């Protein structure tokens, strides 16, 4: 039999896409969706996009079987075995995060891998591990809405954004809770391969741009961060902090020094929606979050979020979410509508 020859190595080309190594760190009693949500996005990207290859690896401190908070057992590699630089370091969260944060050996390994990683990311309360490792010092970050206050008070050098689905600050990305890890990972795919590629993956995963209930408006913030030009991205970031202001077409056009006709065309092309639709989506997103996480009255929330009156907000909820603000609050908090 003729001796087999090993073909010479070659630089990745159109027929040989470059692999991106992704390491996902988890721990005992971690949140399973913090791990499997991103894994599925990377897996689907590799399956359905011809020029994309992600090579993923789940790691823990000791390696071997690890049990998630839901009781499902995962197989993992010891983090010490990852010695080569990785493209993306992702740290998951979950119920066991306090014990993980207290483990100095784990934090040392996270720092080591972060040093040479192209980007460092976290899902949900995984942000606490990044913060404990000093990787969020001087940066903006987010985490699960229920943990934002704790992250803010525990790590004074971190600027916590409690409303964002995900935050990108330099090469560090952090996301809100649980399923927001999917939104984050889609954004990473978009960062690597463009938003059309990410949209293909989202369709395969049947991730709707508008979900029912309190998580419904994730897509509004995601669309804003995917705008092509800086003026529109800056406008959308500004808009989220000024939802009670005058956000009419004329006011938004003035904000970036365009005529109303130019603004209408540019906004629709980059965001994929009219300015009025996007403004209402962002206001609705903020209203949902306040209904879920505060005791403010519906009248107060309507004013804070720019709807003006409870009746206007009620119509938006019925039209977009097929529910009412009071029903939404009761569903997510089990409290009395006010």
C-alpha positions as MATLAB code, in Angstrom:
seq = 'XXXXXXXXXXXXXXXXXXXXXXXXXXXXXXXXXXXXXXXXXXXXXXXXXXXXXXXXXXXXXXXXXXXXXXXXXXXXXXXXXXXXXXXXXXXXXXXXXXXXXXXXXXXXXXXXXXXXXXXXXXXXXXXXXXXXXXXXXXXXXXXXXXXXXXXXXXXXXXXXXXXXXXXXXXXXXXXXXXXXXXXXXXXXXXXXXXXXXXXXXXXXXXXXXXXXXXXXXXXXXXXXXXXXXXXXXXXXXXXXXXXXXXXXXXXXXXXXXXXXXXXXXXXXXXXXXXXXXXXXXXXXXXXXXXXXXXXXXXXXXXXXXXXXXXXXXXXXXXXXXXXXXXXXXXXXXXXXXX';
ca = [
       0.000    0.000    0.000;
       1.304    3.418   -0.913;
       2.245    5.612    2.040;
      -0.309    8.253    2.821;
       0.885   11.792    2.362;
      -0.194   14.638    4.551;
      -1.205   17.609    2.436;
       0.706   20.786    3.152;
      -0.990   23.274    5.421;
      -2.571   26.203    3.702;
      -3.965   29.547    4.677;
      -7.741   29.461    4.877;
      -9.378   30.449    1.611;
     -12.915   30.489    0.226;
     -13.005   26.694    0.295;
     -11.229   26.448    3.657;
     -12.701   28.960    6.122;
     -10.553   29.948    9.081;
     -11.626   28.334   12.322;
     -12.315   30.552   15.311;
     -11.689   28.873   18.646;
     -14.359   29.598   21.243;
     -13.927   28.571   24.879;
     -16.996   28.664   27.145;
     -16.284   28.586   30.880;
     -18.876   27.119   33.223;
     -19.012   25.614   36.705;
     -21.151   23.478   39.028;
     -24.759   24.719   39.152;
     -24.239   26.913   36.120;
     -27.151   28.079   33.955;
     -27.507   25.584   31.114;
     -28.882   28.116   28.628;
     -25.886   30.378   29.213;
     -23.844   27.553   27.682;
     -26.141   25.853   25.186;
     -27.693   29.034   23.764;
     -24.346   30.384   22.497;
     -23.239   26.869   21.490;
     -26.260   26.523   19.212;
     -25.647   29.909   17.608;
     -22.013   29.047   16.874;
     -23.011   25.557   15.703;
     -25.699   26.858   13.364;
     -23.338   29.496   11.996;
     -20.839   26.773   11.141;
     -23.533   24.566    9.588;
     -25.444   27.092    7.527;
     -22.840   29.683    6.551;
     -20.308   28.284    4.072;
     -17.455   30.616    5.000;
     -17.848   30.302    8.765;
     -16.295   27.797   11.161;
     -16.413   28.059   14.940;
     -14.675   25.403   17.023;
     -16.222   25.385   20.486;
     -15.048   23.886   23.764;
     -16.762   23.864   27.167;
     -14.311   24.081   30.063;
     -14.441   23.928   33.858;
     -11.759   24.170   36.495;
     -11.282   20.429   36.973;
     -12.720   19.093   33.715;
     -14.961   16.059   33.423;
     -18.694   15.946   34.165;
     -20.300   19.097   35.522;
     -23.922   19.398   36.617;
     -25.916   22.459   35.632;
     -28.486   24.008   37.961;
     -31.260   22.222   36.059;
     -29.664   18.832   36.792;
     -28.315   18.181   33.291;
     -24.747   16.871   33.222;
     -22.260   18.292   30.738;
     -18.877   17.001   29.670;
     -16.066   19.525   29.995;
     -12.349   19.932   29.484;
     -10.083   21.201   32.263;
      -9.414   24.884   31.678;
      -5.712   24.301   32.351;
      -5.565   22.206   29.165;
      -6.365   25.249   27.039;
      -2.908   26.597   26.374;
      -3.156   28.128   22.895;
      -4.641   31.608   22.384;
      -8.397   31.551   21.799;
     -10.450   33.774   19.565;
     -13.391   34.213   21.932;
     -13.508   33.588   25.663;
     -17.065   33.328   26.984;
     -17.910   33.006   30.682;
     -21.332   31.649   31.616;
     -23.297   32.459   34.755;
     -25.778   30.687   36.950;
     -26.718   29.769   40.498;
     -23.195   28.611   41.355;
     -21.556   31.904   40.439;
     -20.754   32.951   44.020;
     -18.640   29.852   44.603;
     -17.001   30.343   41.221;
     -16.134   33.973   41.996;
     -14.514   32.869   45.253;
     -12.264   30.389   43.430;
      -8.986   32.220   42.843;
      -7.582   29.430   40.674;
     -10.504   29.738   38.271;
     -10.116   33.527   38.164;
      -6.392   33.128   37.403;
      -7.186   30.901   34.424;
      -9.814   33.335   33.154;
      -7.262   36.179   33.328;
      -4.687   34.002   31.553;
      -6.996   33.170   28.653;
      -8.310   36.732   28.437;
      -4.795   38.103   27.969;
      -4.439   36.696   24.446;
      -8.110   36.347   23.467;
      -9.350   38.531   20.623;
     -12.481   39.214   22.630;
     -13.764   38.396   26.101;
     -17.469   37.881   26.757;
     -19.900   36.884   29.477;
     -23.495   35.749   29.644;
     -25.798   36.675   32.516;
     -24.026   36.562   35.901;
     -20.813   35.453   34.210;
     -20.103   39.189   34.332;
     -19.316   38.756   38.035;
     -16.427   36.437   37.145;
     -15.066   38.950   34.639;
     -15.428   41.717   37.215;
     -13.755   39.668   39.944;
     -10.887   38.979   37.555;
     -10.472   42.737   36.981;
     -11.491   42.465   33.326;
     -14.368   44.937   33.587;
     -12.474   47.703   35.403;
     -13.203   51.031   33.743;
     -15.709   49.464   31.355;
     -19.445   49.470   30.770;
     -21.142   46.134   31.326;
     -24.480   44.479   31.942;
     -25.847   41.313   33.495;
     -29.211   39.816   34.412;
     -31.562   42.625   35.409;
     -31.990   41.138   38.886;
     -28.216   41.239   39.450;
     -27.399   44.677   38.041;
     -27.679   46.405   41.410;
     -25.379   43.876   43.045;
     -22.819   44.158   40.257;
     -22.940   47.942   40.531;
     -22.419   48.043   44.294;
     -19.847   45.235   44.452;
     -17.583   46.504   41.670;
     -17.311   50.284   41.812;
     -14.986   50.440   38.793;
     -17.636   48.922   36.519;
     -20.307   51.105   34.923;
     -23.420   48.934   34.879;
     -26.072   49.429   32.201;
     -29.226   47.757   33.582;
     -31.300   48.172   30.418;
     -29.059   46.804   27.693;
     -29.455   43.391   26.091;
     -25.710   43.360   25.669;
     -22.882   45.851   25.978;
     -19.771   46.018   23.829;
     -16.900   48.018   25.322;
     -13.685   47.549   23.408;
     -13.002   43.840   23.058;
     -15.233   42.979   26.022;
     -18.866   42.006   25.549;
     -21.356   41.291   28.340;
     -25.005   40.277   28.075;
     -28.158   40.322   30.132;
     -29.664   37.152   31.526;
     -30.145   33.669   30.160;
     -31.601   33.878   26.612;
     -29.859   37.219   26.066;
     -26.778   35.053   25.514;
     -28.330   34.112   22.177;
     -28.718   37.790   21.262;
     -25.110   38.379   22.301;
     -23.769   35.485   20.255;
     -25.745   36.543   17.196;
     -24.121   39.954   17.600;
     -20.698   38.257   17.752;
     -21.479   36.422   14.501;
     -22.561   39.743   12.989;
     -19.325   41.318   14.198;
     -17.344   38.539   12.542;
     -19.298   37.991    9.334;
     -21.865   40.765    8.917;
     -25.464   41.148    9.966;
     -26.833   39.208    6.981;
     -24.950   36.155    8.213;
     -26.337   36.661   11.702;
     -29.847   37.033   10.270;
     -29.457   33.686    8.499;
     -28.533   32.021   11.782;
     -31.423   33.714   13.585;
     -33.891   32.402   11.004;
     -32.548   28.881   11.380;
     -32.908   29.124   15.153;
     -36.426   30.568   14.780;
     -35.456   33.548   16.919;
     -38.207   36.093   16.474;
     -37.377   39.765   16.346;
     -40.353   40.452   18.586;
     -41.112   37.989   21.378;
     -44.174   37.970   23.566;
     -44.007   39.358   27.085;
     -41.240   41.260   28.778;
     -38.386   40.096   26.575;
     -40.265   41.164   23.459;
     -38.238   44.165   22.422;
     -34.718   42.683   22.476;
     -34.664   43.177   18.714;
     -35.088   46.962   18.989;
     -31.816   47.393   20.881;
     -30.047   44.799   18.739;
     -31.101   46.568   15.549;
     -29.733   49.830   16.903;
     -26.292   48.370   17.547;
     -26.175   46.880   14.040;
     -26.697   50.162   12.174;
     -24.044   50.728    9.519;
     -23.018   54.322   10.139;
     -21.806   56.011   13.291;
     -24.321   58.893   13.262;
     -27.256   56.475   13.256;
     -25.663   54.233   15.897;
     -25.006   57.288   18.071;
     -28.562   58.494   17.558;
     -30.023   55.164   18.616;
     -27.813   55.044   21.700;
     -28.884   58.608   22.549;
     -32.515   57.744   21.938;
     -32.531   55.003   24.587;
     -31.475   57.576   27.195;
     -34.064   60.159   26.103;
     -37.239   58.139   25.638;
     -39.382   60.736   27.413;
     -38.173   63.529   25.091;
     -39.718   64.702   21.850;
     -38.764   61.876   19.476;
     -40.772   63.005   16.489;
     -39.401   62.599   12.995;
     -38.411   66.269   12.910;
     -36.621   66.100   16.271;
     -34.660   62.966   15.348;
     -33.667   64.394   11.971;
     -32.343   67.530   13.663;
     -30.320   65.402   16.068;
     -28.087   64.177   13.214;
     -28.410   67.265   10.976;
     -30.433   65.704    8.174;
     -33.572   66.815    6.432;
     -36.662   64.824    7.328;
     -36.708   63.221    3.878;
     -33.028   62.208    4.082;
     -33.451   60.984    7.637;
     -36.482   58.844    6.740;
     -34.570   57.144    3.928;
     -31.335   56.599    5.894;
     -33.064   55.362    9.041;
     -35.238   52.821    7.225;
     -32.254   51.549    5.232;
     -30.040   51.036    8.289;
     -32.475   50.009   10.987;
     -35.037   48.179    8.880;
     -37.989   50.031   10.405;
     -39.470   53.488   10.382;
     -38.334   55.891   13.078;
     -41.827   55.876   14.617;
     -41.866   52.070   14.826;
     -38.401   51.942   16.369;
     -39.165   54.649   18.920;
     -42.303   52.830   19.998;
     -40.390   49.526   20.257;
     -37.703   51.079   22.464;
     -40.307   52.784   24.642;
     -42.202   49.521   24.940;
     -39.016   47.683   25.881;
     -38.318   50.171   28.658;
     -41.898   49.999   29.872;
     -41.734   46.206   30.037;
     -38.563   46.327   32.095;
     -40.001   48.865   34.539;
     -43.199   46.836   34.904;
     -41.143   43.742   35.656;
     -38.603   45.238   38.027;
     -40.163   48.246   39.802;
     -43.269   49.175   41.775;
     -43.928   52.323   39.782;
     -47.548   52.863   38.788;
     -48.619   52.326   35.206;
     -49.281   56.069   34.908;
     -45.727   56.853   36.083;
     -44.226   54.326   33.666;
     -46.258   55.686   30.763;
     -44.885   59.170   31.438;
     -41.303   58.002   32.044;
     -41.240   55.986   28.825;
     -42.615   58.750   26.647;
     -46.115   57.398   26.013;
     -47.644   60.335   27.861;
     -50.793   58.600   29.056;
     -51.650   55.057   30.212;
     -54.169   54.822   27.371;
     -51.490   55.395   24.730;
     -49.203   52.835   26.359;
     -52.084   50.379   26.650;
     -52.768   50.640   22.917;
     -49.093   49.970   22.132;
     -49.070   46.895   24.387;
     -52.216   45.525   22.777;
     -51.011   46.183   19.250;
     -47.495   44.770   19.666;
     -47.718   42.242   22.506;
     -51.411   41.330   22.562;
     -51.598   42.110   26.269;
     -51.961   45.077   28.625;
     -49.392   46.668   30.948;
     -51.274   45.355   33.972;
     -51.456   41.821   32.601;
     -47.793   41.964   31.694;
     -46.800   42.967   35.228;
     -48.992   40.264   36.734;
     -47.507   37.610   34.420;
     -43.921   38.454   35.299;
     -44.286   39.445   38.918;
     -47.521   37.919   40.115;
     -48.383   41.266   41.710;
     -51.457   43.440   41.635;
     -51.901   45.680   38.611;
     -52.028   49.361   39.337;
];
